[in-house]
């Protein structure tokens, strides 16, 4: 369980319009009060890395966000070994049905190794940055399985498991996903900030 920190430090606005990501982060950060940041259109994901895209979202949200709350930028995706790391940062826009394309691209290929990656960037009202990175290694199944989660979850089998993330379900994701891992890393960064005598609140 992730412990609760300073009240103001655990208030955040997520610079995203994705309710699935909001739900996962609320589960992964139970001590935080997180809401979607309604800023209309978000900047295009033009960065070369997940981190660059996450930071760009956080900066965009910071300009419109509550100065007393952190703004979270998040970017995530799946990297498939046999595809040279694709779709990577293009995961969300790789295809109208990313799972169908992934299965087609891997047809007849034995190397099914893949990993999920998530970057979280938190910006305070005065521009202080905290960062959390999370990964989840696994393989790509040969068919869709399961009804929970979203994105590539119906075909992603985590290392050490026999079921897909969609079969393992949202409760499993709350503690074990790449997003949960990034959330733990972010929480650790906040703990270290607090131990350094960081200001109460965000500025």
DACOR-V695462 format. One record per residue. N is the residue number from 1. PSI is psi as a letter, one per 20 degrees, with the letter a starting at -180 (* if undefined). Layout:
n->N psi->PSI
n->N psi->PSI
This chain:
n->1 psi->p
n->2 psi->p
n->3 psi->q
n->4 psi->p
n->5 psi->b
n->6 psi->p
n->7 psi->g
n->8 psi->h
n->9 psi->i
n->10 psi->j
n->11 psi->p
n->12 psi->q
n->13 psi->p
n->14 psi->o
n->15 psi->m
n->16 psi->q
n->17 psi->j
n->18 psi->o
n->19 psi->h
n->20 psi->g
n->21 psi->h
n->22 psi->g
n->23 psi->g
n->24 psi->g
n->25 psi->h
n->26 psi->h
n->27 psi->h
n->28 psi->h
n->29 psi->m
n->30 psi->i
n->31 psi->i
n->32 psi->q
n->33 psi->o
n->34 psi->p
n->35 psi->q
n->36 psi->q
n->37 psi->o
n->38 psi->n
n->39 psi->j
n->40 psi->c
n->41 psi->p
n->42 psi->q
n->43 psi->q
n->44 psi->q
n->45 psi->n
n->46 psi->j
n->47 psi->r
n->48 psi->i
n->49 psi->r
n->50 psi->h
n->51 psi->g
n->52 psi->h
n->53 psi->g
n->54 psi->g
n->55 psi->h
n->56 psi->h
n->57 psi->g
n->58 psi->g
n->59 psi->g
n->60 psi->g
n->61 psi->h
n->62 psi->h
n->63 psi->h
n->64 psi->i
n->65 psi->r
n->66 psi->p
n->67 psi->i
n->68 psi->j
n->69 psi->q
n->70 psi->q
n->71 psi->p
n->72 psi->p
n->73 psi->p
n->74 psi->p
n->75 psi->q
n->76 psi->r
n->77 psi->a
n->78 psi->p
n->79 psi->p
n->80 psi->p
n->81 psi->g
n->82 psi->i
n->83 psi->j
n->84 psi->k
n->85 psi->i
n->86 psi->q
n->87 psi->i
n->88 psi->c
n->89 psi->i
n->90 psi->j
n->91 psi->g
n->92 psi->h
n->93 psi->j
n->94 psi->h
n->95 psi->q
n->96 psi->h
n->97 psi->n
n->98 psi->h
n->99 psi->g
n->100 psi->g
n->101 psi->g
n->102 psi->g
n->103 psi->h
n->104 psi->g
n->105 psi->h
n->106 psi->j
n->107 psi->p
n->108 psi->j
n->109 psi->p
n->110 psi->h
n->111 psi->o
n->112 psi->j
n->113 psi->q
n->114 psi->r
n->115 psi->q
n->116 psi->q
n->117 psi->p
n->118 psi->p
n->119 psi->p
n->120 psi->p
n->121 psi->p
n->122 psi->p
n->123 psi->p
n->124 psi->r
n->125 psi->h
n->126 psi->j
n->127 psi->j
n->128 psi->p
n->129 psi->p
n->130 psi->q
n->131 psi->q
n->132 psi->p
n->133 psi->p
n->134 psi->q
n->135 psi->q
n->136 psi->o
n->137 psi->q
n->138 psi->b
n->139 psi->r
n->140 psi->p
n->141 psi->r
n->142 psi->i
n->143 psi->r
n->144 psi->q
n->145 psi->p
n->146 psi->q
n->147 psi->j
n->148 psi->r
n->149 psi->a
n->150 psi->r
n->151 psi->c
n->152 psi->j
n->153 psi->h
n->154 psi->i
n->155 psi->j
n->156 psi->o
n->157 psi->o
n->158 psi->q
n->159 psi->p
n->160 psi->i
n->161 psi->r
n->162 psi->i
n->163 psi->q
n->164 psi->r
n->165 psi->h
n->166 psi->h
n->167 psi->h
n->168 psi->h
n->169 psi->r
n->170 psi->h
n->171 psi->g
n->172 psi->g
n->173 psi->h
n->174 psi->h
n->175 psi->i
n->176 psi->i
n->177 psi->r
n->178 psi->h
n->179 psi->h
n->180 psi->h
n->181 psi->g
n->182 psi->h
n->183 psi->g
n->184 psi->g
n->185 psi->h
n->186 psi->g
n->187 psi->h
n->188 psi->h
n->189 psi->h
n->190 psi->h
n->191 psi->g
n->192 psi->h
n->193 psi->g
n->194 psi->g
n->195 psi->h
n->196 psi->i
n->197 psi->k
n->198 psi->q
n->199 psi->q
n->200 psi->p
n->201 psi->b
n->202 psi->j
n->203 psi->*
